[in-house]
C-alpha cells in the first residue's frame, strides 16, 4: 500500500475486512507505537473506525454473555 494516503489505506483495509467477512475487535498494540510489521495484513484494528460499534469493551461483553 505504498504511495497511498491514510484515507486510501483505511478504505482499502475496510474493503479487505469486508471481503474476508472479518472485523477486528481490538486495537493493534504495535501500530499505536508505529511499529506494526504486518501493515495491511494485520488482523487487528489500526484505527478506531475499524472496530465494530463499541470496540473492545462491547466485544468483551458479547463474549462474556456467551459463557
Buried (B, 14 or more C-beta within 10 A) or exposed (E): EEEEEEEEBBEEBBEEBEEEEEBBBEBBEBBEEEEBEEEEEBEBBBBEEBBEEEBBEEBEEEEEEEE
